[in-house]
Amino acid sequence: MLAGALVVGLIADQSLRTGTFGLGAALTIAAAAAVLVFAGRLGTTEARVLAAGTVVFGAWLAVRASPWLLWPDLVASLALLGMGASFSIRGSLLDLGIAEAAARTFHGMLHMLSAAAFIPGPVLRTRSRLSAAAPIVRGVLIAAPIAAVLAALLAAADPVFASFFNLNLDFGQLTLDAIFVLAGTLFAAGLLRLASAEPMERVDGPRWRLGAIEGLVVLVVLDVVFAAFAAAQAIAAAGAAGDTLRAAGISYADYARSGFFQLLWVAGITAVVIIVFSRITSLSGDRARKSFTVLAEVGIGLTLLIVLVAFRRLSLYEEAFGFTMLRLYSHVFAAWIAAIFIFLGADIAGLGRGRRWFAGATAASAAIVLLTLNLISPEALVVGLNVDHASATHKIDAAYLGGLSSDATPALLGSTSRLEPSLRSQVIHAACAGPRSYSAGPAAYNQADADAAAARRSSC
């Protein structure tokens, strides 16, 4: 355990001292997963699968350069490591309630904070085996001052020998390296402690319950608000809201292309509200349970309508002004939150009632979305969409596209043949502003940066 934790710490030091994502970060994640599997002795197949998933997401840290991917990949890797350690003996992502997920998160944080006291324990318990080394230690202590005197005399007699002791040490860097090694070692030690801990028992939701009437009133209010919004959409679609829009000082085109971020916030907040109240509302009677189910399903259906409206409005906005990473990710979030509402509707309706699968399905869907984004490279997708948009509008935001990460550069330079000459020159100027050579060290190596430099050498 000590050796494995130190290896993770040393690799983490090489990664952290570069100050960037690259091969060092990917190897740190892979080493942590390997130590967790072999030294932590994960006892369940699911825990080992989660550790393997860590390596998959960690590998993208050396392949992609977009911050829209790198930080989610890092979070996903750390989360999978934590879940693998937490499920090392007992538990399953496919039977994980929301209350248990919160409890396991808190449980894992406590063990991570206690990592410093964990690793020395096994070492101290083996101190009896180290008694054979005591004579060697005493011999070194006796020889050290003698060797120091002799070395000083020899150094005074021979400048070549003296040069061996002219060490240009950067104590600031040494201190920083020590901090990085310690941080990586403690991180690995925390994972090992969590994997070795007494497994958590099943954790159910809070015993306190809100009354059925209160929970039903909350859902009724939500349904009324959403029904009113649906009516407003029907009025606007029928063209009967012209006077209202003119009074507000906006055109129908502006109305259709606005409000999408607020609508997505509404969907996210509604998901939290329905999830929370479905867990804390007392539904002991059949009548109360059926009423809650009906009202919740109606609310979910109306919220899906809001998500659809947000998706459509965002599409209209992009048709007018082009694509950005924020708009693309808003589309992705809209599709993902729609899937979450479908899961939630199935859960409330009683699908798989014997297991608590909703939280696991939500986590799995998020992992699938992130893996898909890594595979398709969203910045390259934004480039392609904007190039297609430019063929119709005859304009392109070359400065924005040129400011994207190295993930976008090969796609941007490869698309110039599809642009008209005036736009092509703008794109080439923006894309060729970056470096054309790449000579990063092994720990900082990133495939996207290398590909971007190669694309500039061949196209600029």
C-alpha positions in Angstrom: 0.0 0.0 0.0 2.8 2.4 0.9 4.7 1.6 -2.3 1.6 2.0 -4.5 0.6 5.3 -2.8 4.1 6.7 -3.3 4.1 5.7 -7.0 0.9 7.6 -7.5 2.4 10.5 -5.7 5.5 10.6 -7.8 3.5 10.4 -11.1 1.1 13.1 -9.8 4.1 15.3 -9.1 5.3 15.0 -12.7 1.8 15.9 -13.9 1.1 18.8 -11.5 4.4 20.5 -12.1 3.5 20.9 -15.8 0.5 22.9 -14.9 -1.5 21.4 -17.7 -3.5 18.3 -18.7 -1.5 15.7 -20.6 0.0 12.3 -20.5 1.1 12.7 -16.9 -2.5 13.4 -15.7 -3.7 10.3 -17.6 -1.0 8.1 -16.1 -1.8 9.4 -12.6 -5.4 8.4 -13.0 -4.4 5.0 -14.4 -1.9 4.4 -11.6 -4.5 5.3 -9.0 -6.9 2.8 -10.5 -4.2 0.1 -10.7 -3.2 0.6 -7.0 -6.9 0.5 -6.0 -7.4 -2.8 -7.9 -4.3 -4.6 -6.8 -3.4 -3.1 -3.4 -7.0 -2.2 -2.4 -8.1 -5.7 -3.5 -11.5 -4.7 -4.9 -13.8 -7.6 -4.1 -16.7 -7.1 -6.4 -16.8 -7.2 -10.2 -18.7 -3.9 -10.3 -16.0 -2.1 -8.3 -13.3 -3.4 -10.8 -15.5 -2.3 -13.7 -15.8 1.2 -12.2 -12.0 1.3 -11.8 -11.5 0.3 -15.4 -13.9 3.1 -16.4 -11.6 5.5 -14.6 -8.8 4.6 -16.9 -11.1 5.2 -20.0 -12.1 8.7 -18.9 -8.6 9.5 -17.6 -7.0 8.6 -21.0 -8.9 11.5 -22.6 -6.8 13.9 -20.5 -4.0 13.2 -22.9 -6.1 13.2 -26.1 -8.4 16.2 -25.8 -7.5 19.9 -25.1 -10.9 21.5 -24.7 -11.6 22.7 -21.2 -15.3 21.8 -21.9 -14.1 18.2 -21.9 -11.0 18.1 -19.7 -12.6 19.2 -16.4 -15.7 16.9 -16.8 -13.3 14.0 -17.7 -11.3 14.7 -14.5 -14.4 14.9 -12.4 -15.7 11.7 -13.9 -12.4 9.9 -13.3 -12.3 10.9 -9.6 -16.0 10.0 -9.1 -15.5 6.6 -10.6 -12.4 6.0 -8.4 -14.4 7.0 -5.4 -17.3 4.8 -6.3 -15.0 1.8 -7.1 -13.5 2.2 -3.6 -16.8 2.7 -1.9 -18.3 -0.4 -3.6 -15.2 -2.5 -3.0 -17.0 -5.0 -0.7 -20.7 -4.3 -0.8 -23.1 -2.0 -2.7 -24.1 -1.4 -6.3 -24.6 1.6 -8.5 -27.8 -0.2 -9.7 -29.3 -0.2 -6.2 -28.2 3.2 -5.0 -30.7 5.5 -3.4 -30.2 9.3 -3.3 -29.8 9.2 0.5 -27.3 6.4 0.3 -25.4 8.3 -2.5 -25.1 11.3 -0.2 -24.1 9.1 2.8 -21.4 7.3 0.7 -20.1 10.7 -0.5 -19.7 11.9 3.1 -18.3 8.5 4.1 -15.7 8.7 1.4 -14.7 12.3 2.2 -14.1 11.3 5.8 -11.8 8.5 4.8 -9.9 10.7 2.3 -9.3 13.2 5.1 -8.0 10.4 7.3 -5.5 9.1 4.7 -2.4 10.4 6.5 -3.0 8.1 9.5 -3.7 5.0 7.4 -0.6 4.2 5.4 1.9 4.4 8.3 0.0 1.7 10.2 1.0 -1.3 8.1 4.6 0.0 8.1 4.8 0.3 11.8 3.3 -3.2 12.2 6.3 -4.6 10.3 8.9 -2.8 12.3 10.0 -6.2 13.9 11.0 -7.3 10.4 13.2 -4.3 10.1 15.4 -5.2 13.1 17.9 -6.8 10.7 18.6 -3.4 9.2 19.6 -1.9 12.6 23.3 -2.7 12.2 23.4 -1.2 8.8 21.8 2.0 10.1 24.3 2.2 12.9 27.2 1.6 10.5 26.0 4.5 8.2 25.7 6.8 11.2 29.2 6.0 12.3 30.6 6.3 8.7 28.8 9.6 7.9 31.0 12.1 9.8 34.2 10.2 8.7 33.1 10.4 5.1 32.3 14.1 5.4 35.8 15.0 6.7 37.5 12.9 4.0 35.3 14.4 1.2 36.1 17.9 2.4 39.8 17.3 2.3 39.7 15.6 -1.1 37.5 18.5 -2.5 40.1 21.0 -1.3 42.8 19.0 -3.0 41.0 18.3 -6.4 38.7 20.8 -8.1 37.3 18.1 -10.3 36.3 16.1 -7.3 34.9 19.2 -5.7 32.7 19.9 -8.7 30.7 16.8 -7.8 29.3 18.7 -4.8 28.4 21.8 -6.7 24.7 21.1 -6.8 22.4 23.8 -8.1 19.4 23.0 -6.1 16.2 24.9 -6.5 14.7 24.6 -3.0 11.5 26.3 -4.1 10.9 23.7 -6.7 12.0 20.9 -4.3 9.4 22.2 -1.8 6.7 22.3 -4.5 7.6 18.8 -5.6 7.4 17.5 -2.1 3.9 19.1 -1.7 2.8 17.5 -5.0 4.1 14.1 -4.1 2.5 14.3 -0.7 -0.8 15.3 -2.2 -0.8 12.4 -4.7 0.3 10.0 -2.0 -2.5 11.1 0.4 -5.1 10.9 -2.4 -4.1 7.3 -3.2 -4.0 6.5 0.6 -7.5 7.9 1.0 -8.8 5.6 -1.8 -7.0 2.6 -0.2 -8.5 3.4 3.2 -12.0 3.7 1.7 -11.6 0.4 -0.1 -10.4 -1.3 3.1 -13.0 0.2 5.4 -16.0 -1.5 6.9 -18.6 -1.6 4.1 -21.6 0.7 4.4 -25.0 -0.9 5.1 -28.0 0.0 3.0 -29.1 3.6 3.7 -32.7 4.6 3.3 -34.2 8.0 3.1 -34.9 10.2 6.1 -37.5 8.8 8.5 -39.2 12.2 8.7 -41.9 12.6 6.1 -43.8 15.5 4.7 -47.6 15.1 4.9 -49.3 13.9 1.7 -51.4 17.0 1.5 -48.4 19.3 1.5 -46.6 17.3 -1.2 -49.7 17.2 -3.4 -50.2 20.9 -3.0 -46.7 21.5 -4.2 -47.3 19.4 -7.3 -50.6 21.0 -8.0 -49.0 24.5 -8.0 -46.2 23.3 -10.3 -48.7 21.8 -12.7 -50.8 24.9 -12.8 -47.8 27.1 -13.5 -46.6 24.8 -16.3 -50.1 24.5 -17.7 -50.3 28.3 -17.9 -46.9 28.3 -19.7 -48.2 25.7 -22.2 -51.3 27.9 -22.8 -49.0 30.9 -23.5 -47.1 28.8 -26.1 -50.3 27.8 -27.8 -51.4 31.4 -27.9 -48.1 32.5 -29.3 -48.1 29.7 -31.9 -51.6 30.7 -33.1 -50.4 34.3 -33.7 -52.8 35.8 -31.1 -50.0 37.3 -28.9 -49.1 40.1 -31.3 -50.4 42.9 -29.1 -48.7 41.5 -26.0 -45.3 41.3 -27.8 -45.6 44.8 -29.3 -46.4 46.1 -25.8 -43.3 44.4 -24.5 -41.3 46.0 -27.4 -40.1 42.8 -29.0 -40.8 41.1 -32.3 -42.0 37.5 -32.6 -38.6 36.5 -34.1 -36.9 37.9 -31.0 -39.5 36.2 -28.8 -38.9 32.9 -30.4 -35.2 33.1 -30.0 -35.0 34.2 -26.4 -35.5 32.7 -22.9 -33.9 29.3 -23.6 -31.4 29.5 -20.7 -34.2 30.4 -18.2 -36.3 27.5 -19.5 -33.4 25.1 -18.9 -33.0 26.4 -15.4 -36.7 25.8 -14.8 -36.4 22.2 -16.0 -33.4 21.6 -13.8 -35.1 23.1 -10.7 -38.2 21.1 -11.4 -36.3 17.9 -11.6 -34.8 18.6 -8.2 -38.2 19.5 -6.7 -40.0 16.4 -8.0 -37.1 14.1 -6.9 -37.0 15.5 -3.4 -40.7 15.5 -2.8 -41.1 12.0 -4.2 -38.6 10.9 -1.5 -39.9 12.9 1.5 -43.6 12.8 1.0 -45.6 10.3 3.1 -47.7 8.2 0.7 -49.0 5.5 2.9 -52.5 5.3 1.4 -53.3 4.1 -2.1 -55.3 7.2 -2.8 -52.5 9.5 -1.9 -50.0 7.5 -3.8 -52.1 7.4 -7.0 -52.8 11.2 -6.7 -49.1 11.9 -6.3 -48.2 9.7 -9.2 -50.7 11.4 -11.5 -49.7 14.9 -10.5 -46.0 14.1 -10.8 -46.4 12.5 -14.2 -48.4 15.5 -15.4 -45.6 17.8 -14.1 -43.0 15.7 -15.9 -44.9 15.8 -19.1 -45.3 19.6 -19.0 -41.6 20.0 -18.1 -40.7 17.9 -21.1 -42.8 20.4 -23.1 -40.7 23.3 -21.6 -37.5 21.4 -22.5 -38.8 21.0 -26.1 -39.6 24.7 -26.3 -36.1 25.6 -25.0 -34.5 23.3 -27.5 -36.5 24.8 -30.3 -35.8 28.4 -29.3 -32.1 27.6 -29.0 -32.1 26.1 -32.5 -33.7 29.2 -33.9 -31.1 31.4 -32.2 -28.3 29.3 -33.7 -29.9 29.6 -37.1 -29.6 33.3 -36.8 -26.3 33.8 -35.0 -24.3 30.6 -35.3 -23.0 28.1 -32.8 -20.9 28.4 -29.7 -19.8 25.8 -27.1 -22.2 27.2 -24.6 -25.1 26.8 -27.0 -24.0 23.3 -28.0 -23.7 22.2 -24.4 -27.2 23.8 -23.7 -28.5 21.5 -26.4 -26.8 18.5 -24.8 -28.1 19.4 -21.3 -31.6 19.8 -22.7 -31.5 16.3 -24.2 -29.9 14.8 -21.1 -32.4 16.4 -18.7 -35.2 15.1 -20.9 -33.8 11.6 -20.5 -33.6 12.2 -16.7 -37.3 13.2 -16.7 -38.1 10.0 -18.6 -36.2 7.9 -16.0 -38.0 9.8 -13.2 -41.4 9.2 -14.7 -40.7 5.5 -15.0 -39.4 5.4 -11.4 -42.5 7.2 -10.0 -44.7 5.0 -12.1 -43.2 1.9 -10.3 -40.9 0.5 -12.9 -38.4 -1.7 -11.2 -40.0 -1.0 -7.8 -37.8 -3.6 -6.0 -34.6 -1.7 -6.7 -33.4 1.9 -6.4 -32.1 2.3 -9.9 -32.8 6.0 -10.6 -29.6 7.5 -9.2 -27.5 4.8 -11.0 -29.2 5.3 -14.3 -28.7 9.1 -14.0 -25.0 8.6 -13.3 -24.6 6.1 -16.1 -26.4 8.4 -18.6 -24.1 11.3 -17.6 -21.1 9.0 -18.2 -22.4 8.0 -21.6 -23.0 11.6 -22.6 -19.5 12.6 -21.6 -17.9 9.6 -23.4 -19.9 10.4 -26.5 -18.7 14.1 -26.4 -15.1 12.9 -26.1 -15.5 10.7 -29.1 -17.1 13.3 -31.4 -15.0 16.3 -30.1 -17.6 19.0 -29.5 -15.3 21.9 -30.6 -14.7 20.2 -34.0 -18.5 19.8 -34.2 -19.0 23.5 -33.5 -16.5 24.3 -36.3 -18.4 22.1 -38.8 -21.8 23.6 -37.8 -20.5 27.1 -38.2 -18.9 26.4 -41.5 -22.3 25.0 -42.7 -24.0 28.0 -41.3 -21.6 30.3 -43.1 -22.6 28.8 -46.5 -26.1 30.2 -46.0 -25.4 33.5 -44.1 -22.0 34.3 -45.8 -20.5 35.3 -42.4 -18.5 33.5 -39.7 -17.0 34.4 -36.4 -13.5 33.5 -37.2 -12.1 35.1 -34.0 -14.3 32.9 -31.8 -13.4 29.7 -33.7 -9.7 30.6 -33.7 -9.9 31.1 -29.9 -11.1 27.5 -29.3 -8.7 24.9 -28.1 -6.4 22.6 -30.2 -9.3 20.2 -30.6 -10.8 22.7 -33.1 -7.7 23.6 -35.1 -7.5 20.6 -37.5 -11.2 20.8 -38.2 -11.0 24.6 -38.8 -8.1 24.4 -41.2 -9.6 21.4 -42.9 -12.8 23.3 -43.6 -11.3 26.2 -45.5 -12.0 24.7 -48.9 -15.8 24.9 -48.1 -15.7 28.6 -47.4 -15.9 31.5 -49.8 -12.6 33.4 -50.3 -13.3 36.3 -48.0 -14.2 34.1 -45.1 -11.4 31.6 -45.9 -8.8 34.3 -45.3 -10.3 35.2 -42.0 -10.4 31.6 -40.8 -6.8 30.9 -41.9 -5.6 34.0 -40.2 -7.3 33.0 -36.9 -6.3 29.3 -37.0 -2.7 29.9 -38.0 -2.0 32.2 -35.1 -0.9 29.3 -32.8 2.4 27.5 -32.6 3.5 25.3 -35.5 5.9 23.2 -33.5 5.3 21.0 -30.5 8.0 19.9 -28.1 6.3 19.3 -24.8 7.8 16.9 -22.2 6.4 13.4 -21.7 4.3 14.4 -18.7 2.7 17.4 -20.5 2.3 15.6 -23.9 -1.2 16.1 -25.3 -2.3 14.5 -28.6 -4.7 17.4 -29.5 -1.9 20.0 -29.2 0.4 17.9 -31.3 -2.2 17.4 -34.0 -3.0 21.2 -34.0 0.7 22.0 -34.5 0.9 19.5 -37.4 -2.2 20.9 -39.0 -0.7 24.4 -38.9 2.6 23.2 -40.4 0.8 21.6 -43.3 -1.9 24.3 -44.0 -0.5 27.7 -42.9 
